[in-house]
Amino acid sequence: AIIAPLTITTTALPPALLGTPYTHGLDALGGTAAYTWSVTSGALPPGLSLAPDGTLSGTPSATGTSTFTVNAADAATPTQTATQSLTLTVLSALTITSTTLPIGYITQPLTTQLTATGGQTPYTWTIAAGSLPAGLALSADGTISGQPTTTGTLTFTAQVTDASPTPQTATQSLALTVLTPLLITPTTLTPAIAGAPYSQTLAATGGSTPYTWTIAAGQPPAGLALGPSGALSGTPTTPGSSTFTVRLLDTGTPTQTATQQFTITALGPLSITTTALSPGIVALPYTQPLNAAGGTPPYTWTILSGTLPNGLTLNPSGTLSGIPRSEERRVGKECRSR
C-alpha cells in the first residue's frame, strides 16, 4: 500500500480568553493513524497543555502570545513525523472602561471617545438600548459627537464587539446630560461718575440658580465692590477706567462656571468750565463757544433760566451765536449742559 506523507493541517489557532476554558483539536493528514502529538520546542501559554491525541486544552492563566512547535508521529513502522510552528494568543476579557460621560451643552459641539480593554482590536461600537440626546450620534469607532439640541439626561447602553475570530461583546449603561450653558449678561457696564453712588446688578442665563459671583482677575474702580449676588455697587472715588474679570458659579451637579471681562469707566462729574462771556457788539456777528468737563461727551446745551440778548441763540452743541439787535445787558442767564 502507498501511504501518503504525514502533514499537519492545523496552521493557525483561534485566540484563547484569559480565565476561560479553552479546547482546540490539532489535525493532520497522511501517514498511519492514530497520531501522537507533542510539543518539541517553545512553550504553550500558562494553563494549557497538549494531549497525545492532539487536543490543546486548559484554562489560560496569563495574557500574551506564545509560539511553539508541535510534532505529530503516526503509528507506522518506521514512524513518520511532521512538525508545525503555531502561535496562540491569550486575550483578556473585553470590557468597556468608559463609565461616565462629560456634560454636554445645548447647541455647543461635543466630542467624547468611548474606551474598552481586552479582546482583539479594532472594536466596533453600537447602541444596544436607549438613545443618545438629540443631535448626538455614536460612530463605529466609539466616538460620540454632534451638537445637542435639547436639554435633559438620557440613559443608553453602549455595546462593543471585538475583532477576534469568535467575537466578544461587552455592554455598559451610560448616562449623558445636556445643560443650558451658563452665560453672564450683560457684557458691558454703564459708566460710573466719580463721587456719585453707582449700582448695577449682573445677571446670567442657564445653569442652576442660585448663582455665586466673585472677581476672578483685576479689580473694579476704587470704591466699587461686587457682592455675591452679582450687584456691583459703591461710590467711585477717582475718575478712570478699570478692567476686571467676573466669575460666575452655579449650584448644579456638576457645577458650571462662566467668566466675563468688563471695563468700567468712572467719569469726572459734569461741570461747565466757561464762567464768563466776551461782550457782543450791536449789529455785528457774535460767536462764543461754551465749554464743559467731565461726564461723557458729546454734550447737549440748553437755556435753563433767563433769556439771551435779542438776536442771539444757543445751539445744542454749546455755541452761543447770532447778531445782537440792541445794546442791552441781560441779567440772570443760566446755562445747563447735559
C-alpha positions in Angstrom: 0.0 0.0 0.0 1.1 3.5 -0.7 0.9 5.7 2.4 0.6 9.5 1.9 3.2 11.6 3.7 2.2 12.8 7.1 1.2 16.5 7.1 -0.1 18.7 9.9 -3.1 20.7 8.5 -3.6 22.9 11.5 -1.7 26.1 10.7 -3.4 28.7 12.9 -5.2 28.7 16.3 -8.1 30.8 17.5 -7.3 33.0 20.4 -7.9 31.9 23.9 -9.6 34.0 26.6 -7.9 34.6 30.0 -9.6 32.6 32.7 -11.9 30.8 30.3 -11.6 27.1 29.5 -10.1 26.5 26.0 -10.2 23.4 23.8 -9.0 23.0 20.3 -8.0 19.9 18.4 -5.0 19.7 16.1 -5.4 17.9 12.8 -3.1 16.0 10.4 -3.4 14.0 7.1 -1.5 11.1 5.7 0.7 8.5 7.5 -1.0 5.9 9.5 -3.5 6.7 12.2 -3.6 7.2 15.1 -1.2 10.1 15.6 0.7 11.0 18.7 1.2 14.7 19.4 3.8 16.5 21.4 5.4 19.9 21.8 9.0 19.9 20.6 10.1 23.5 21.2 8.8 26.7 22.7 6.1 26.6 25.3 2.3 26.7 25.5 0.6 29.6 27.3 0.5 29.0 31.1 -2.5 26.9 32.0 -2.7 25.0 28.6 -1.4 21.5 27.7 -1.3 19.3 24.6 -2.7 15.8 25.0 -1.1 12.9 22.9 -4.3 12.8 20.9 -3.8 16.4 19.7 -6.2 18.1 22.0 -4.9 21.5 23.2 -6.9 22.4 26.3 -6.9 24.1 29.7 -7.7 27.5 31.3 -5.2 30.2 30.3 -3.8 32.0 33.4 -1.9 34.8 31.7 -2.4 37.0 28.7 0.1 37.2 25.8 1.3 35.5 22.7 3.1 32.1 22.7 4.9 30.5 19.7 5.7 26.8 19.9 6.3 23.8 17.6 4.2 20.7 17.7 5.1 17.3 16.4 2.8 14.6 15.1 4.0 11.0 14.8 1.9 8.3 13.1 1.5 4.6 14.0 3.5 3.1 11.2 6.8 1.3 11.4 9.0 3.1 10.6 7.2 6.1 12.1 6.5 9.2 10.0 6.7 12.6 11.8 5.7 16.1 10.9 6.2 19.4 12.6 4.3 22.8 12.6 5.1 26.1 14.2 1.9 27.6 15.8 1.1 30.8 17.6 -1.6 31.1 20.3 -2.7 34.5 21.7 -4.5 34.7 25.1 -6.7 37.7 25.3 -8.2 39.4 28.3 -12.0 39.7 28.6 -13.5 42.5 26.6 -14.5 45.3 29.0 -15.9 48.8 28.4 -13.8 51.2 30.6 -15.9 54.3 30.0 -18.3 54.6 32.9 -19.1 58.3 32.9 -19.5 60.9 30.1 -18.8 64.6 30.1 -21.7 67.1 30.4 -23.0 68.5 27.0 -24.3 72.0 26.5 -27.2 72.8 24.2 -26.0 74.0 20.7 -22.4 73.6 21.7 -20.2 71.0 19.9 -19.5 67.8 22.0 -17.0 65.1 21.2 -16.1 62.2 23.5 -14.4 58.8 22.9 -15.7 55.6 24.4 -12.9 53.2 25.5 -12.5 49.5 26.1 -9.8 47.0 27.0 -9.3 43.3 26.2 -10.4 41.3 23.3 -8.9 42.0 19.9 -8.9 45.3 18.2 -10.3 47.0 16.2 -13.5 47.4 18.1 -17.0 48.1 16.7 -19.4 50.2 18.8 -23.2 50.3 18.7 -26.0 51.4 20.9 -27.8 48.2 22.2 -30.6 50.0 24.1 -31.9 53.5 24.7 -30.7 56.5 22.7 -28.4 59.5 22.8 -29.7 63.0 23.2 -31.0 64.6 20.0 -28.2 66.0 17.9 -25.6 63.4 19.0 -24.5 60.1 17.3 -22.2 57.2 18.1 -19.8 56.2 15.3 -18.5 52.7 14.9 -15.1 53.7 16.3 -16.7 54.7 19.6 -16.8 58.5 19.1 -19.9 60.3 20.4 -20.2 63.6 18.6 -22.5 66.3 17.4 -24.4 69.4 18.8 -27.1 68.6 21.4 -30.4 70.3 20.5 -32.4 69.6 23.7 -31.6 69.6 27.4 -32.0 66.7 29.8 -30.4 63.4 30.8 -30.7 60.2 28.6 -29.5 56.7 29.6 -28.4 54.3 26.9 -26.5 51.0 26.7 -23.3 51.1 24.7 -22.1 47.8 23.1 -18.6 47.0 21.8 -17.6 44.0 19.7 -14.0 42.9 19.2 -12.4 41.5 16.0 -11.4 38.1 17.3 -12.5 35.0 15.2 -15.0 34.3 17.9 -16.2 37.8 18.6 -16.6 39.0 22.2 -19.1 41.7 23.1 -19.4 43.9 26.2 -22.1 46.4 27.3 -22.2 49.3 29.6 -25.0 51.5 30.7 -24.2 55.2 30.4 -25.9 58.5 31.0 -25.4 61.7 29.1 -26.7 65.0 30.5 -27.2 68.1 28.3 -27.5 71.5 30.1 -28.1 75.1 29.1 -24.7 76.8 29.1 -24.1 79.3 31.8 -23.7 82.8 30.4 -23.1 86.2 32.0 -25.3 89.1 31.0 -24.8 91.9 30.2 -21.4 92.0 28.6 -20.9 95.8 29.1 -21.4 98.1 32.1 -22.8 101.6 32.2 -20.2 104.2 33.2 -20.0 105.5 36.7 -19.4 109.0 38.0 -16.7 109.7 40.5 -18.1 110.8 43.8 -21.7 109.6 42.9 -23.3 106.4 44.1 -23.3 103.6 41.5 -25.2 100.3 41.3 -25.6 97.8 38.5 -26.6 94.2 39.0 -25.1 91.5 36.8 -27.3 88.7 35.6 -26.9 85.3 34.0 -28.8 82.7 31.9 -28.5 78.9 32.0 -27.1 76.7 34.7 -28.8 76.2 38.1 -29.7 79.0 40.5 -28.7 80.4 42.9 -25.5 81.8 41.5 -22.4 83.0 43.3 -20.4 85.9 41.9 -16.7 86.7 42.5 -13.9 88.7 41.0 -11.5 86.3 39.1 -8.9 88.9 38.0 -8.3 92.6 38.2 -10.4 95.0 40.3 -13.3 97.4 39.8 -12.7 101.1 40.3 -11.7 102.1 43.8 -14.9 102.5 45.8 -16.9 99.8 43.9 -17.3 96.2 45.0 -19.1 93.1 43.6 -21.4 91.3 46.0 -22.0 87.6 46.0 -25.5 88.2 44.4 -23.9 90.0 41.4 -24.5 93.6 42.5 -21.7 96.0 41.6 -22.2 99.0 43.8 -20.5 101.7 45.8 -19.2 105.2 45.2 -16.2 105.6 42.8 -13.5 107.7 44.4 -11.5 108.8 41.4 -12.1 109.1 37.6 -10.5 106.5 35.4 -11.1 103.1 33.7 -10.7 99.6 35.3 -10.7 96.2 33.6 -11.6 93.1 35.7 -13.0 89.6 35.1 -16.1 88.3 36.9 -16.5 84.6 37.7 -20.0 83.0 38.0 -20.6 79.7 39.7 -23.9 77.9 39.7 -25.3 75.2 42.0 -25.8 72.4 39.5 -24.3 68.9 39.7 -21.7 69.1 38.4 -21.3 72.9 38.8 -20.8 75.2 35.9 -18.6 78.2 35.8 -18.6 81.2 33.4 -16.3 84.2 33.2 -16.7 87.6 31.6 -14.3 90.5 31.3 -15.6 94.0 31.9 -14.2 97.5 31.6 -15.9 100.2 33.6 -15.1 103.9 33.4 -15.6 106.3 36.4 -16.2 109.7 34.8 -15.5 113.0 36.4 -18.6 115.0 37.5 -20.0 117.2 34.7 -19.2 120.8 35.1 -19.4 123.9 32.9 -15.9 125.5 32.7 -17.0 128.6 30.8 -17.6 131.1 33.6 -17.6 134.4 31.7 -18.7 135.6 28.2 -17.0 138.0 25.9 -19.1 141.2 25.2 -21.1 141.5 22.0 -21.4 144.5 19.7 -24.8 145.5 18.3 -25.3 144.6 14.6 -22.0 142.6 14.5 -21.9 138.8 14.3 -21.2 137.2 17.6 -19.9 133.7 18.4 -19.0 132.3 21.8 -18.4 128.5 22.3 -19.3 127.2 25.8 -17.1 124.5 27.4 -17.7 121.7 29.9 -15.7 119.0 31.5 -16.5 115.5 33.0 -19.4 113.3 32.0 -19.4 111.7 28.6 -19.2 113.9 25.5 -20.8 115.0 23.3 -22.7 117.4 25.5 -26.2 118.9 24.8 -26.7 122.5 25.9 -30.0 124.4 26.7 -31.0 127.6 28.4 -32.2 126.7 31.9 -33.4 130.2 33.0 -33.3 133.8 31.9 -33.1 135.0 28.3 -30.3 135.7 25.8 -29.9 139.2 24.2 -32.1 139.8 21.2 -30.6 138.1 18.1 -28.5 135.5 19.9 -29.3 131.8 20.3 -27.6 128.9 22.0 -27.4 125.8 19.8 -27.4 122.3 21.3 -23.7 121.8 20.7 -22.9 124.7 23.0 -22.2 127.6 20.7 -23.8 131.0 21.5 -24.1 132.9 18.2 -26.1 135.5 16.2 -26.2 139.3 15.7 -27.2 141.4 18.7 -30.1 143.8 17.8 -29.8 146.3 20.5 -27.3 147.3 23.1 -28.5 145.9 26.4 -27.3 143.8 29.2 -29.2 140.7 30.2 -29.0 139.6 33.8 -29.8 136.2 35.2 -28.8 134.0 32.3 -28.1 130.4 33.4 -26.9 127.7 31.0 -27.3 124.0 31.5 -25.2 121.3 29.9 -26.3 117.7 30.0 
